[in-house]
Amino acid sequence: MANHKSALKRIKTSEKKRLHNRFYARTMRSSIRKFRELTNKDDATKGLPKVVSLIDKNAKRGIIHKNKAANLKSKLTRMIAQL
């Protein structure tokens, strides 16, 4: 266990941030999973901006890397093109 007051505070804040980041990452992953299950091209084109927005927000927050965000968006747009 931590000996310094600052270390105790760091433990609390890092746990808060971990849960916060986990929520946003989990939300993004589940929305991507639901998006990939779509088979109708019209539904997919309507849903793409919402999923891309979630990906961009997570990249901006530093939850995922910007290159990972770009790769995810690219794969999702290619998926729509193949429908």
DSSP file (Angstrom, degrees, kcal/mol; ACC not computed):
  #  RESIDUE AA STRUCTURE BP1 BP2  ACC     N-H-->O    O-->H-N    N-H-->O    O-->H-N    TCO  KAPPA ALPHA  PHI   PSI    X-CA   Y-CA   Z-CA
    1    1 A M              0   0    0      0, 0.0     7,-0.1     0, 0.0     2,-0.1   0.000 360.0 360.0 360.0 157.0    0.0    0.0    0.0
    2    2 A A        -     0   0    0      1,-0.1     3,-0.0     5,-0.1     6,-0.0  -0.337 360.0-163.4 -71.6 147.7    1.1    3.6   -0.6
    3    3 A N        +     0   0    0     -2,-0.1     2,-0.3     5,-0.0    -1,-0.1   0.715  67.2  68.5-100.8 -27.5    2.9    5.5    2.1
    4    4 A H  S  > S-     0   0    0      1,-0.1     4,-1.9     0, 0.0     5,-0.1  -0.649  77.5-128.9 -99.1 152.6    2.5    9.1    0.9
    5    5 A K  H  > S+     0   0    0     -2,-0.3     4,-2.1     1,-0.2     5,-0.2   0.886 111.2  52.9 -63.1 -38.9   -0.6   11.1    0.7
    6    6 A S  H  > S+     0   0    0      1,-0.2     4,-2.3     2,-0.2    -1,-0.2   0.856 106.7  52.6 -66.4 -34.3    0.0   12.0   -2.9
    7    7 A A  H  > S+     0   0    0      2,-0.2     4,-2.0     1,-0.2    -1,-0.2   0.880 108.0  51.2 -69.1 -37.1    0.4    8.3   -3.8
    8    8 A L  H  X S+     0   0    0     -4,-1.9     4,-2.0     2,-0.2    -2,-0.2   0.916 111.2  48.0 -63.2 -42.7   -2.9    7.5   -2.2
    9    9 A K  H  X S+     0   0    0     -4,-2.1     4,-2.8     1,-0.2     5,-0.3   0.903 109.0  53.8 -64.6 -40.3   -4.5   10.3   -4.2
   10   10 A R  H  X S+     0   0    0     -4,-2.3     4,-2.5     1,-0.2     5,-0.2   0.881 106.5  52.5 -62.1 -38.4   -2.9    9.0   -7.4
   11   11 A I  H  X S+     0   0    0     -4,-2.0     4,-1.9     2,-0.2    -1,-0.2   0.931 111.4  46.6 -62.7 -45.2   -4.4    5.5   -6.7
   12   12 A K  H  X S+     0   0    0     -4,-2.0     4,-2.0     1,-0.2    -2,-0.2   0.938 115.4  44.3 -62.8 -47.9   -7.8    7.0   -6.3
   13   13 A T  H  X S+     0   0    0     -4,-2.8     4,-2.6     1,-0.2     5,-0.2   0.888 112.0  52.0 -68.4 -38.0   -7.6    9.1   -9.5
   14   14 A S  H  X S+     0   0    0     -4,-2.5     4,-2.2    -5,-0.3    -1,-0.2   0.877 109.5  50.2 -67.3 -34.6   -6.1    6.4  -11.6
   15   15 A E  H  X S+     0   0    0     -4,-1.9     4,-2.1    -5,-0.2    -1,-0.2   0.904 110.8  49.7 -67.3 -40.5   -8.9    4.0  -10.6
   16   16 A K  H  X S+     0   0    0     -4,-2.0     4,-2.2     1,-0.2    -2,-0.2   0.930 113.0  46.5 -61.2 -46.2  -11.5    6.6  -11.5
   17   17 A K  H  X S+     0   0    0     -4,-2.6     4,-3.1     1,-0.2     5,-0.3   0.875 109.3  55.1 -64.9 -37.4   -9.8    7.3  -14.9
   18   18 A R  H  X S+     0   0    0     -4,-2.2     4,-2.3     2,-0.2    -1,-0.2   0.930 111.0  43.9 -62.1 -45.8   -9.5    3.5  -15.5
   19   19 A L  H  X S+     0   0    0     -4,-2.1     4,-2.0     2,-0.2    -1,-0.2   0.889 114.2  50.9 -66.1 -39.2  -13.3    3.0  -15.0
   20   20 A H  H  X S+     0   0    0     -4,-2.2     4,-1.8     2,-0.2    -2,-0.2   0.937 113.5  43.9 -62.7 -48.9  -14.1    6.1  -17.1
   21   21 A N  H  X S+     0   0    0     -4,-3.1     4,-2.6     1,-0.2     5,-0.2   0.872 111.1  55.3 -65.2 -37.3  -11.9    5.0  -20.0
   22   22 A R  H  X S+     0   0    0     -4,-2.3     4,-2.5    -5,-0.3    -1,-0.2   0.887 105.9  52.0 -64.3 -38.8  -13.2    1.4  -19.7
   23   23 A F  H  X S+     0   0    0     -4,-2.0     4,-2.4     2,-0.2    -1,-0.2   0.945 112.8  43.8 -62.0 -48.8  -16.8    2.7  -20.1
   24   24 A Y  H  X S+     0   0    0     -4,-1.8     4,-2.1     1,-0.2    -2,-0.2   0.890 115.5  47.7 -66.9 -39.2  -16.0    4.7  -23.2
   25   25 A A  H  X S+     0   0    0     -4,-2.6     4,-2.5     2,-0.2    -1,-0.2   0.908 113.1  48.7 -67.0 -41.4  -13.9    1.9  -24.8
   26   26 A R  H  X S+     0   0    0     -4,-2.5     4,-2.4    -5,-0.2     5,-0.2   0.901 110.7  50.5 -65.2 -42.3  -16.6   -0.7  -24.0
   27   27 A T  H  X S+     0   0    0     -4,-2.4     4,-2.0    -5,-0.2    -1,-0.2   0.913 112.0  48.0 -61.8 -43.5  -19.4    1.5  -25.5
   28   28 A M  H  X S+     0   0    0     -4,-2.1     4,-2.2     1,-0.2    -2,-0.2   0.933 111.8  49.0 -63.7 -46.2  -17.4    2.0  -28.6
   29   29 A R  H  X S+     0   0    0     -4,-2.5     4,-2.2     1,-0.2    -2,-0.2   0.895 111.4  48.7 -63.2 -40.4  -16.6   -1.7  -29.0
   30   30 A S  H  X S+     0   0    0     -4,-2.4     4,-2.3     1,-0.2    -1,-0.2   0.881 111.0  50.2 -69.6 -35.5  -20.2   -2.8  -28.6
   31   31 A S  H  X S+     0   0    0     -4,-2.0     4,-2.2     2,-0.2    -1,-0.2   0.881 110.8  49.8 -69.0 -36.1  -21.4   -0.2  -31.1
   32   32 A I  H  X S+     0   0    0     -4,-2.2     4,-2.3     2,-0.2    -2,-0.2   0.902 110.2  51.5 -65.3 -40.7  -18.9   -1.4  -33.6
   33   33 A R  H  X S+     0   0    0     -4,-2.2     4,-1.0     1,-0.2    -2,-0.2   0.921 111.5  46.0 -62.7 -44.2  -20.0   -5.0  -33.0
   34   34 A K  H  < S+     0   0    0     -4,-2.3     4,-0.5     1,-0.2     3,-0.4   0.887 111.7  52.9 -65.1 -37.9  -23.6   -4.1  -33.6
   35   35 A F  H >< S+     0   0    0     -4,-2.2     3,-1.3     1,-0.2    -2,-0.2   0.897 105.5  53.6 -64.6 -40.2  -22.7   -2.1  -36.7
   36   36 A R  H 3< S+     0   0    0     -4,-2.3    -1,-0.2     1,-0.3    -2,-0.2   0.746 101.0  61.2 -67.8 -22.8  -20.8   -5.0  -38.1
   37   37 A E  T 3< S+     0   0    0     -4,-1.0    -1,-0.3    -3,-0.4    -2,-0.2   0.636  80.5 109.0 -78.1 -13.0  -23.9   -7.2  -37.7
   38   38 A L    <   +     0   0    0     -3,-1.3    -3,-0.0    -4,-0.5     3,-0.0  -0.371  40.6 178.1 -66.8 140.1  -25.9   -5.0  -40.1
   39   39 A T        +     0   0    0     -2,-0.1     2,-0.5    44,-0.0    -1,-0.1   0.554  55.3  87.6-116.7 -15.2  -26.7   -6.5  -43.4
   40   40 A N     >  -     0   0    0      1,-0.1     4,-2.0     2,-0.0     5,-0.1  -0.752  66.1-149.0 -89.6 128.9  -28.8   -3.7  -45.0
   41   41 A K  H  > S+     0   0    0     -2,-0.5     4,-2.4    42,-0.2     5,-0.2   0.870  96.0  53.6 -66.9 -37.0  -26.7   -1.1  -46.8
   42   42 A D  H  > S+     0   0    0      2,-0.2     4,-1.7     1,-0.2    -1,-0.2   0.919 110.2  46.8 -64.4 -43.5  -29.1    1.8  -46.1
   43   43 A D  H  > S+     0   0    0      1,-0.2     4,-2.1     2,-0.2    -1,-0.2   0.892 112.3  51.4 -63.4 -39.4  -29.0    1.0  -42.3
   44   44 A A  H  X S+     0   0    0     -4,-2.0     4,-1.5     1,-0.2    -2,-0.2   0.906 108.7  49.3 -66.6 -41.8  -25.3    0.8  -42.4
   45   45 A T  H  < S+     0   0    0     -4,-2.4    -1,-0.2     1,-0.2    -2,-0.2   0.841 113.1  48.3 -68.3 -30.9  -24.8    4.2  -44.2
   46   46 A K  H  < S+     0   0    0     -4,-1.7     4,-0.4    -5,-0.2    -1,-0.2   0.856 115.0  44.7 -73.7 -34.5  -27.2    5.8  -41.7
   47   47 A G  H  X S+     0   0    0     -4,-2.1     4,-1.7     1,-0.2     3,-0.4   0.661  92.7  81.8 -84.5 -16.8  -25.4    4.3  -38.7
   48   48 A L  H  X S+     0   0    0     -4,-1.5     4,-2.8     1,-0.2     5,-0.3   0.905  85.7  55.1 -59.6 -46.0  -21.8    5.0  -39.8
   49   49 A P  H  > S+     0   0    0      0, 0.0     4,-2.0     0, 0.0    -1,-0.2   0.865 108.0  50.4 -59.2 -34.4  -21.6    8.6  -38.7
   50   50 A K  H  > S+     0   0    0     -3,-0.4     4,-1.9    -4,-0.4    -2,-0.2   0.920 113.3  44.5 -67.2 -42.9  -22.6    7.7  -35.1
   51   51 A V  H  X S+     0   0    0     -4,-1.7     4,-2.2     2,-0.2    -1,-0.2   0.909 113.4  50.3 -68.4 -41.5  -20.0    4.9  -34.9
   52   52 A V  H  X S+     0   0    0     -4,-2.8     4,-2.7     1,-0.2    -1,-0.2   0.879 108.3  54.2 -63.6 -37.7  -17.3    7.1  -36.5
   53   53 A S  H  X S+     0   0    0     -4,-2.0     4,-2.3    -5,-0.3    -1,-0.2   0.917 108.5  48.2 -62.8 -43.5  -18.1    9.9  -34.0
   54   54 A L  H  X S+     0   0    0     -4,-1.9     4,-2.2     2,-0.2    -2,-0.2   0.912 112.3  49.4 -62.1 -42.2  -17.6    7.5  -31.1
   55   55 A I  H  X S+     0   0    0     -4,-2.2     4,-2.0     1,-0.2    -2,-0.2   0.928 111.7  48.2 -63.5 -45.1  -14.3    6.3  -32.6
   56   56 A D  H  X S+     0   0    0     -4,-2.7     4,-2.4     1,-0.2    -1,-0.2   0.892 110.3  51.8 -64.0 -39.6  -13.1    9.9  -33.1
   57   57 A K  H  X S+     0   0    0     -4,-2.3     4,-2.2     1,-0.2    -1,-0.2   0.910 110.2  48.5 -63.9 -41.7  -14.0   10.9  -29.6
   58   58 A N  H  X>S+     0   0    0     -4,-2.2     5,-2.2     2,-0.2     6,-1.2   0.862 111.4  49.9 -67.2 -34.4  -12.1    8.0  -28.1
   59   59 A A  H  <5S+     0   0    0     -4,-2.0     3,-0.5     4,-0.2    -2,-0.2   0.899 110.9  49.9 -68.2 -39.5   -9.1    8.8  -30.2
   60   60 A K  H  <5S+     0   0    0     -4,-2.4    -2,-0.2     1,-0.2    -1,-0.2   0.879 110.3  50.0 -65.8 -37.7   -9.3   12.5  -29.0
   61   61 A R  H  <5S-     0   0    0     -4,-2.2    -1,-0.2    -5,-0.2    -2,-0.2   0.630 115.2-116.6 -76.2 -13.4   -9.5   11.4  -25.4
   62   62 A G  T  <5S+     0   0    0     -4,-0.7    -3,-0.2    -3,-0.5    -2,-0.1   0.625  81.4 122.4  87.8  13.2   -6.5    9.1  -25.8
   63   63 A I  S   <S+     0   0    0     -5,-2.2     2,-0.3    -6,-0.2    -4,-0.2   0.881  83.1  19.1 -76.0 -38.2   -8.4    5.9  -25.1
   64   64 A I  S    S-     0   0    0     -6,-1.2    -2,-0.3    -9,-0.2    -1,-0.2  -0.918  95.3 -99.0-125.2 158.6   -7.4    4.5  -28.4
   65   65 A H     >  -     0   0    0     -2,-0.3     4,-2.1     1,-0.1     5,-0.2  -0.404  28.9-120.8 -74.1 151.2   -4.5    5.6  -30.7
   66   66 A K  H  > S+     0   0    0      1,-0.2     4,-2.0     2,-0.2    -1,-0.1   0.832 113.7  52.8 -64.0 -31.9   -5.3    7.8  -33.6
   67   67 A N  H  > S+     0   0    0      2,-0.2     4,-2.4     1,-0.2    -1,-0.2   0.876 107.2  51.6 -71.1 -36.3   -4.0    5.2  -36.1
   68   68 A K  H  > S+     0   0    0      2,-0.2     4,-2.5     1,-0.2    -2,-0.2   0.900 109.2  51.6 -63.8 -39.4   -6.2    2.6  -34.6
   69   69 A A  H  X S+     0   0    0     -4,-2.1     4,-2.4     2,-0.2    -2,-0.2   0.919 110.0  48.6 -62.0 -43.7   -9.1    5.0  -35.1
   70   70 A A  H  X S+     0   0    0     -4,-2.0     4,-2.2     1,-0.2    -2,-0.2   0.901 111.6  49.6 -63.8 -41.1   -8.2    5.5  -38.7
   71   71 A N  H  X S+     0   0    0     -4,-2.4     4,-2.4     2,-0.2    -2,-0.2   0.911 111.1  49.2 -64.6 -42.3   -7.9    1.7  -39.3
   72   72 A L  H  X S+     0   0    0     -4,-2.5     4,-2.3     2,-0.2    -2,-0.2   0.933 112.1  47.8 -62.6 -46.1  -11.3    1.1  -37.7
   73   73 A K  H  X S+     0   0    0     -4,-2.4     4,-2.2     1,-0.2    -1,-0.2   0.896 111.9  50.8 -62.9 -39.6  -13.0    3.8  -39.8
   74   74 A S  H  X S+     0   0    0     -4,-2.2     4,-2.2     1,-0.2    -1,-0.2   0.921 110.6  48.2 -63.8 -44.7  -11.4    2.5  -42.9
   75   75 A K  H  X S+     0   0    0     -4,-2.4     4,-1.8     1,-0.2    -2,-0.2   0.886 111.6  50.2 -64.1 -38.7  -12.5   -1.1  -42.2
   76   76 A L  H  X S+     0   0    0     -4,-2.3     4,-1.7     2,-0.2    -1,-0.2   0.893 110.9  47.9 -69.3 -38.7  -16.1    0.0  -41.5
   77   77 A T  H  X S+     0   0    0     -4,-2.2     4,-1.9     1,-0.2    -1,-0.2   0.878 111.2  51.4 -69.1 -35.9  -16.4    2.1  -44.7
   78   78 A R  H  X S+     0   0    0     -4,-2.2     4,-1.4     1,-0.2    -1,-0.2   0.859 105.9  56.1 -65.9 -33.6  -15.0   -0.9  -46.7
   79   79 A M  H  X S+     0   0    0     -4,-1.8     4,-0.8     1,-0.2    -1,-0.2   0.906 106.7  49.2 -63.6 -40.9  -17.6   -3.1  -45.1
   80   80 A I  H >< S+     0   0    0     -4,-1.7     3,-0.8     1,-0.2    -2,-0.2   0.904 107.7  54.6 -65.0 -40.5  -20.3   -0.8  -46.3
   81   81 A A  H 3< S+     0   0    0     -4,-1.9    -1,-0.2     1,-0.2    -2,-0.2   0.818 107.0  51.3 -63.4 -30.1  -18.9   -0.8  -49.8
   82   82 A Q  H 3<        0   0    0     -4,-1.4    -1,-0.2     1,-0.2    -2,-0.2   0.655 360.0 360.0 -82.7 -15.3  -19.0   -4.6  -49.9
   83   83 A L    <<        0   0    0     -4,-0.8   -42,-0.2    -3,-0.8    -1,-0.2   0.523 360.0 360.0 -67.8 360.0  -22.6   -4.8  -48.8
